[in-house]
């Protein structure tokens, strides 16, 4: 219990890197940031820093859905929330593709 006698809940700190296809309109990144932020806040969490990096070159070309991507629109957010919220936010397509686990890099 905290100094006020209320039970304190500790939440992990996360830094999320958001990556979208560079060809998508800027409004798509705004929608994604809003979705992530709203989901975190509605589940009792908090959103910290938000940094937009704009369209950046990727370290290597990524193949996704038959297309090749050498750039991505990127942003990062700091989140204070429970692991269950992160599970809700991370879609099956966005889970890391570790070597040998799948044919494509899923982030773009």
ABEGO torsion letter per residue (X at the ends): XBAAGBBBBBBBBBBBBBBBBAABBAAAAAAAAAAAAAAAAAAGBBBBBBBBAEBBBBABBBBBGGBBBABBBBBBBBBBBBAAAAAAABBAAABBBBBGABABBAAX
